[in-house]
């Protein structure tokens, strides 16, 4: 059995996974050079694959590093969104780790 994984645009993944609230905000983060994929600056249209590592820089507010676990082929519910990625580190102020 052959399983073909379809890549997903970076901005779409950030919005679908609810890491970023709106796709326009995800695109803007990419345009400003605040998103890296596998330690390389990435544009919004970059194709993501399972296993890629994302680093989002929020300036003085810190950084979020996560690993892509799954790429949805359809819209998903809010409860399922957190299962699309694994947080490697989160140094943002006010993050759940700070509690």
C-alpha positions in Angstrom: 0.0 0.0 0.0 1.4 3.4 -1.1 0.6 6.4 1.0 1.1 9.8 -0.7 1.4 12.8 1.6 0.2 16.0 0.1 2.3 19.0 1.2 0.5 22.0 2.6 1.4 25.7 2.4 3.1 27.1 5.4 0.5 30.0 6.0 -2.4 27.6 5.6 -0.9 25.2 8.2 -0.3 27.9 10.7 -3.9 29.0 10.4 -5.4 25.4 10.3 -3.3 24.3 13.3 -4.4 27.5 15.1 -0.8 28.5 15.9 -1.8 31.8 14.3 -5.4 33.1 14.3 -5.7 34.2 10.7 -4.0 33.3 7.5 -3.3 36.9 6.7 -1.4 37.2 10.0 0.6 34.0 9.1 1.4 35.4 5.7 2.6 38.7 7.3 4.8 36.8 9.8 6.5 35.0 6.8 6.9 38.2 4.8 8.7 39.8 7.8 11.1 36.9 8.0 9.8 35.7 11.4 9.1 32.1 10.4 11.8 29.5 9.7 11.3 26.0 8.4 14.1 23.6 9.3 16.3 26.6 10.3 15.8 28.4 7.0 13.7 31.5 6.4 10.4 30.5 4.7 7.9 32.3 2.6 4.2 31.8 3.1 3.9 29.5 0.1 6.6 27.1 1.3 5.3 23.5 1.1 5.4 21.8 4.5 5.9 18.1 5.1 5.4 15.9 8.2 8.6 16.1 10.3 9.4 19.7 9.4 10.5 22.0 12.3 8.9 25.5 12.5 10.4 28.4 14.4 8.2 31.4 14.9 9.9 34.5 16.3 7.6 37.0 18.2 10.4 39.6 18.7 10.9 40.4 22.4 7.9 38.2 23.3 9.9 35.1 22.6 9.9 32.1 20.2 7.8 29.1 19.5 9.5 26.0 18.0 7.3 23.1 16.9 7.4 19.9 14.8 4.8 19.1 12.2 3.1 15.8 13.0 0.3 15.7 10.5 -1.1 17.6 7.5 -4.9 17.7 7.3 -6.5 17.1 4.0 -9.7 18.8 5.1 -10.9 21.4 7.6 -10.5 20.2 11.2 -12.2 20.9 14.5 -10.6 23.1 17.1 -10.0 20.1 19.4 -8.1 18.3 16.7 -5.8 21.3 15.8 -3.3 20.7 18.6 -2.6 17.2 17.3 -1.1 18.6 14.1 2.1 19.7 15.8 4.3 19.0 18.8 5.8 21.9 20.8 9.6 21.6 21.1 10.1 24.8 23.0 8.0 27.9 23.8 9.7 31.0 25.3 6.8 33.4 24.7 5.7 35.4 27.7 2.4 34.2 29.0 2.8 30.8 27.4 1.3 27.8 29.3 4.9 26.8 30.3 5.1 30.0 32.4 2.2 29.0 34.6 
